[in-house]
Amino acid sequence: CAIGFILAEENKELSTFGGMLASGDDAYRRAMTDVVTAYLSFDREGKGYFTADEFQGFMSASKRADAARNVFSDERFAELDVSGDGKVDFEEFVYAFSKWVSDEDEEEDDEDPYLSRKANPLTPRVLLALQLSKTKLEKNEKGVNFTRIIMRFPKIHKVFDRLRSIHAKYDTDNSGNIELSELYDAMNEIMTADDETTVMDKSQIESIFMLSDLDHHGAQEGLDVKEFIVFCAVGFILAEAGGKSAKLITGEVSENDKEYRDAMMDIVGAYLTFDKEGKGYFTSDEMHNAVQSVGKKDAGNLLTPERWRELDIDHSGVVDFEEFVHAFSLWVTAGDDEDSDEE
């Protein structure tokens, strides 16, 4: 099924069993996309196999290396390398992956908010979306220039103001946060769908909500304005990865709103300034190297070492897309009365 899926993705005219299943089943398509994304975590070049060294490299580069070692042990590689040739191809990976997914004995660390957020089913799709965005920018020869993005802060600010107004409108109890139940109503306005038959996927909204809940306050307390902007940015890149036909949360509005789309693409481009490989996170060294390569006064003044503390919310030593958007919203709106009061 997995092989049939990727062959059908490559050639839409090709009829395969796995491809036919994906054509009418969103859950199946998401699962197969996650399988492919998981494989590409190890075979980063897409060359058709990965070695034990690349397998070990993934563990050392993982945001939570200690947790990665528990999951991706030497015994795991032995399960992967079915043929015993020291390399793991896609078919071998899927075979072992299916065992890992169905293993009911593996324990989850529910007490760690970071692990809880990263266990989100949308996390692999966010990674894939970032990789696709990186490829798209490179294909269009639109290199990321952080200084130019800084110059567009006023335009991005206008979009953020719109999102702030929507947030305030649906914050019915004036708590400063939108609860999950209030968020469903807000999404109806943001999506501005012309098709009245469009049905929101509430489970999808909840998953994006949990990714955006960086302070881990949960569904009852909800998202503040900055987390709401994170929510919109995540929805946007997921819709981009799904193609123009995807009607995923806030991605739908970008098809008809150039100002909104440009702002969201600037956010993605700004993030990829630091995560140049599109691997889903960047380190402080990568940030400092990016600042040095910019060589511009405006960027240098903005991207100071102190900014790292704003970025690394969970103090893990690396910054993912959601954390970046949260800090980016602070930079764009710096000087606003509300944000000044909060600081």
C-alpha positions as CSV (number, residue, x, y, z in Angstrom):
1,C,0.0,0.0,0.0
2,A,2.8,2.4,0.8
3,I,4.7,1.8,-2.4
4,G,1.4,2.1,-4.4
5,F,0.8,5.4,-2.6
6,I,4.1,7.0,-3.5
7,L,4.0,5.8,-7.1
8,A,0.5,7.3,-7.5
9,E,1.7,10.5,-5.9
10,E,4.5,10.7,-8.5
11,N,2.2,9.9,-11.5
12,K,-1.4,10.9,-11.0
13,E,-2.4,8.9,-14.1
14,L,-1.0,5.7,-12.6
15,S,-3.6,3.4,-11.1
16,T,-2.4,1.6,-8.0
17,F,-4.2,0.1,-5.1
18,G,-2.5,2.3,-2.5
19,G,-3.1,5.4,-4.7
20,M,-6.8,4.6,-5.2
21,L,-7.3,4.3,-1.4
22,A,-5.7,7.7,-0.9
23,S,-8.0,9.4,-3.5
24,G,-11.0,9.2,-1.3
25,D,-9.7,8.8,2.3
26,D,-8.1,11.7,4.0
27,A,-7.1,9.7,7.1
28,Y,-5.4,7.1,4.8
29,R,-3.6,9.9,2.9
30,R,-2.4,11.5,6.1
31,A,-1.1,8.2,7.5
32,M,0.8,7.4,4.3
33,T,2.2,10.9,4.2
34,D,3.4,10.4,7.8
35,V,5.1,7.1,6.8
36,V,7.0,8.9,3.9
37,T,7.9,11.8,6.2
38,A,9.2,9.4,8.9
39,Y,11.4,7.7,6.3
40,L,12.8,11.0,5.0
41,S,13.9,11.9,8.6
42,F,16.7,9.3,8.1
43,D,17.2,9.4,4.3
44,R,17.4,13.2,4.1
45,E,18.7,13.2,0.5
46,G,16.0,11.0,-0.7
47,K,18.5,8.6,-2.3
48,G,16.5,5.5,-1.6
49,Y,18.2,4.1,1.5
50,F,19.9,5.2,4.8
51,T,22.9,3.7,6.7
52,A,23.5,3.0,10.3
53,D,25.6,6.2,10.5
54,E,22.6,8.3,9.2
55,F,20.4,6.5,11.7
56,Q,22.7,7.4,14.5
57,G,23.0,11.0,13.1
58,F,19.2,11.4,13.4
59,M,19.4,10.5,17.1
60,S,22.1,13.0,17.9
61,A,20.4,15.7,15.9
62,S,17.0,15.1,17.4
63,K,15.5,17.9,19.5
64,R,15.2,15.4,22.4
65,A,18.2,13.2,21.8
66,D,17.7,11.2,25.1
67,A,14.1,10.4,24.1
68,A,15.2,9.5,20.6
69,R,17.8,7.0,21.8
70,N,15.1,5.2,23.8
71,V,13.0,4.8,20.7
72,F,15.7,4.5,18.0
73,S,18.1,2.1,19.6
74,D,20.6,-0.3,18.0
75,E,18.0,-3.0,18.3
76,R,15.7,-0.8,16.2
77,F,18.2,-0.7,13.4
78,A,18.5,-4.4,13.5
79,E,14.7,-4.6,13.0
80,L,15.0,-2.2,10.0
81,D,17.9,-3.8,8.2
82,V,16.0,-6.9,7.2
83,S,18.4,-7.9,4.5
84,G,21.5,-7.4,6.8
85,D,23.4,-5.4,4.2
86,G,23.9,-2.3,6.4
87,K,21.4,-0.2,4.5
88,V,17.7,0.3,5.0
89,D,15.5,1.0,1.9
90,F,12.0,2.3,1.9
91,E,10.3,-1.1,1.9
92,E,12.3,-2.3,4.9
93,F,11.6,0.9,6.8
94,V,7.8,0.6,6.2
95,Y,7.9,-3.1,7.3
96,A,9.6,-2.2,10.6
97,F,7.6,1.1,11.0
98,S,4.3,-0.9,10.9
99,K,5.5,-2.9,13.9
100,W,6.5,0.2,15.9
101,V,3.1,1.8,15.3
102,S,1.2,-1.2,16.5
103,D,3.3,-1.8,19.5
104,E,1.0,-1.2,22.5
105,D,3.7,-1.7,25.1
106,E,5.6,1.5,24.5
107,E,5.0,4.0,27.3
108,E,4.3,7.7,26.7
109,D,5.6,10.5,29.0
110,D,2.3,12.3,29.6
111,E,3.9,14.5,32.3
112,D,6.3,16.3,29.9
113,P,4.5,19.1,28.1
114,Y,7.1,19.2,25.3
115,L,6.7,15.5,24.5
116,S,2.9,15.8,24.8
117,R,2.9,18.6,22.2
118,K,5.4,16.7,19.9
119,A,3.2,13.6,20.1
120,N,0.7,15.6,18.1
121,P,-0.4,13.7,15.0
122,L,0.2,16.8,12.9
123,T,3.8,17.3,13.8
124,P,5.2,15.1,10.9
125,R,3.0,17.0,8.5
126,V,4.3,20.4,9.7
127,L,7.8,19.1,9.0
128,L,6.8,17.9,5.5
129,A,5.1,21.3,4.9
130,L,8.3,23.2,5.9
131,Q,10.4,21.0,3.5
132,L,7.9,21.6,0.7
133,S,8.0,25.3,1.4
134,K,11.8,25.3,1.3
135,T,11.7,23.5,-2.0
136,K,9.2,25.8,-3.5
137,L,11.2,28.9,-2.5
138,E,14.3,27.4,-4.0
139,K,12.5,26.4,-7.2
140,N,11.1,29.9,-7.7
141,E,14.6,31.3,-7.0
142,K,13.2,33.4,-4.2
143,G,16.0,33.3,-1.7
144,V,15.1,34.2,1.8
145,N,16.2,37.7,2.8
146,F,15.5,38.5,6.4
147,T,16.3,42.2,6.0
148,R,13.6,42.5,3.3
149,I,11.2,40.8,5.6
150,I,12.0,43.3,8.3
151,M,11.1,46.1,5.8
152,R,7.7,44.4,5.3
153,F,7.0,44.4,9.1
154,P,4.3,47.2,8.7
155,K,2.4,45.0,6.1
156,I,2.7,41.9,8.3
157,H,1.6,44.1,11.3
158,K,-1.7,44.9,9.4
159,V,-2.5,41.2,9.0
160,F,-1.7,40.6,12.7
161,D,-4.0,43.4,13.6
162,R,-6.8,41.7,11.7
163,L,-6.1,38.5,13.6
164,R,-6.0,40.4,16.8
165,S,-9.4,41.8,16.1
166,I,-10.9,38.4,15.4
167,H,-9.3,37.1,18.5
168,A,-10.8,39.9,20.6
169,K,-14.2,39.4,18.9
170,Y,-14.5,35.7,19.9
171,D,-12.9,36.2,23.3
172,T,-16.4,36.4,24.7
173,D,-15.4,36.5,28.4
174,N,-12.6,39.0,27.9
175,S,-10.1,36.7,29.4
176,G,-7.4,37.5,26.8
177,N,-7.6,34.0,25.5
178,I,-9.8,32.1,23.0
179,E,-11.0,28.8,24.4
180,L,-11.2,25.8,22.0
181,S,-15.0,26.1,21.9
182,E,-14.7,29.8,20.9
183,L,-12.1,28.9,18.3
184,Y,-14.6,27.0,16.2
185,D,-16.6,30.2,15.7
186,A,-13.5,32.3,15.0
187,M,-12.5,29.8,12.2
188,N,-15.8,30.3,10.4
189,E,-14.9,34.0,10.0
190,I,-11.2,33.5,9.1
191,M,-11.9,30.8,6.5
192,T,-14.6,33.0,4.7
193,A,-15.6,30.0,2.7
194,D,-17.8,30.6,-0.3
195,D,-18.9,27.0,-0.2
196,E,-21.6,26.8,2.5
197,T,-21.3,23.0,2.5
198,T,-17.8,23.1,3.8
199,V,-17.5,21.3,7.1
200,M,-14.7,22.1,9.5
201,D,-12.7,19.2,10.7
202,K,-12.9,19.8,14.5
203,S,-10.3,17.1,15.3
204,Q,-7.9,18.9,13.0
205,I,-8.6,22.2,14.7
206,E,-8.0,20.6,18.1
207,S,-4.7,19.2,16.9
208,I,-3.5,22.6,15.6
209,F,-4.8,24.1,18.9
210,M,-2.6,21.8,21.0
211,L,0.5,22.5,18.8
212,S,-0.1,26.3,19.3
213,D,-0.7,26.0,23.0
214,L,2.9,26.9,23.9
215,D,2.2,27.7,27.5
216,H,0.3,24.4,28.0
217,H,-2.8,26.0,29.5
218,G,-5.1,23.6,27.7
219,A,-8.5,23.8,26.0
220,Q,-10.3,25.5,28.8
221,E,-7.9,28.5,29.2
222,G,-7.2,28.7,25.5
223,L,-4.8,30.6,23.2
224,D,-3.6,34.2,23.7
225,V,-3.2,36.5,20.7
226,K,0.3,35.4,19.9
227,E,-0.6,31.7,20.1
228,F,-3.6,32.4,17.9
229,I,-1.2,33.8,15.3
230,V,0.8,30.6,15.6
231,F,-2.4,28.6,15.1
232,C,-3.1,30.6,11.9
233,A,0.5,30.1,10.6
234,V,0.4,26.3,11.2
235,G,-2.9,26.0,9.4
236,F,-1.5,28.0,6.5
237,I,1.6,25.8,5.9
238,L,-0.4,22.6,6.3
239,A,-2.8,23.8,3.6
240,E,0.1,24.8,1.4
241,A,1.5,21.3,1.7
242,G,-1.9,19.9,0.7
243,G,-2.1,21.8,-2.5
244,K,-4.5,24.5,-3.7
245,S,-7.5,22.2,-3.3
246,A,-6.9,21.8,0.4
247,K,-9.4,23.5,2.6
248,L,-7.5,23.3,5.9
249,I,-8.3,25.8,8.5
250,T,-6.6,29.2,7.7
251,G,-5.0,28.0,4.5
252,E,-8.3,28.5,2.7
253,V,-8.4,32.3,3.1
254,S,-4.9,32.7,1.5
255,E,-6.2,31.7,-1.9
256,N,-8.4,34.9,-2.0
257,D,-6.4,37.3,0.2
258,K,-3.0,38.3,-1.1
259,E,-2.1,40.4,1.9
260,Y,-2.7,37.5,4.3
261,R,-0.9,35.0,2.0
262,D,2.2,37.3,1.7
263,A,2.4,37.8,5.4
264,M,2.2,34.1,6.1
265,M,4.9,33.4,3.4
266,D,7.1,36.0,5.0
267,I,6.8,34.1,8.3
268,V,7.8,30.8,6.7
269,G,10.6,32.5,4.8
270,A,11.9,34.2,8.0
271,Y,11.9,30.8,9.8
272,L,13.8,29.1,7.0
273,T,16.5,31.8,7.3
274,F,17.6,29.9,10.4
275,D,16.4,26.3,9.6
276,K,18.0,26.2,6.2
277,E,17.6,22.5,5.9
278,G,13.9,22.5,6.7
279,K,14.5,19.9,9.4
280,G,11.9,21.3,11.8
281,Y,14.1,23.2,14.3
282,F,17.2,25.4,14.5
283,T,19.9,25.9,17.2
284,S,21.4,29.0,18.7
285,D,24.6,28.4,16.6
286,E,22.5,28.3,13.4
287,M,20.8,31.6,14.4
288,H,24.1,33.3,15.1
289,N,25.5,32.1,11.8
290,A,22.4,33.4,10.0
291,V,22.8,36.8,11.6
292,Q,26.5,37.0,10.7
293,S,25.7,36.1,7.1
294,V,23.0,38.8,6.8
295,G,25.5,41.6,7.7
296,K,22.9,44.2,7.9
297,K,22.3,46.7,10.7
298,D,18.6,46.2,11.0
299,A,18.8,42.4,11.2
300,G,21.7,42.5,13.6
301,N,19.9,44.8,16.0
302,L,16.8,42.6,15.9
303,L,18.5,39.2,16.2
304,T,20.4,39.7,19.3
305,P,21.4,37.0,21.8
306,E,18.7,38.2,24.1
307,R,16.1,37.2,21.4
308,W,17.1,33.6,21.9
309,R,15.3,33.6,25.2
310,E,12.1,34.7,23.5
311,L,12.5,32.0,20.9
312,D,13.4,29.0,23.0
313,I,10.1,28.9,25.0
314,D,10.6,25.3,26.4
315,H,14.3,25.8,27.1
316,S,15.2,22.7,25.1
317,G,18.1,24.4,23.3
318,V,16.4,24.4,19.9
319,V,13.5,26.4,18.4
320,D,10.7,24.8,16.3
321,F,8.3,26.5,13.9
322,E,5.6,27.2,16.4
323,E,8.1,28.8,18.9
324,F,9.5,30.9,16.1
325,V,6.1,32.3,15.0
326,H,5.3,33.1,18.6
327,A,8.5,35.2,19.0
328,F,8.2,36.7,15.5
329,S,4.8,38.0,16.4
330,L,6.4,39.9,19.3
331,W,9.1,41.4,17.0
332,V,6.5,42.6,14.4
333,T,4.3,44.1,17.0
334,A,7.1,45.6,19.2
335,G,5.9,49.0,20.5
336,D,2.3,48.1,20.6
337,D,0.7,49.3,23.9
338,E,-0.7,45.9,24.7
339,D,2.6,44.0,24.2
340,S,4.5,46.7,26.0
341,D,2.2,46.3,29.0
342,E,2.7,42.6,29.0
343,E,6.4,42.8,28.9
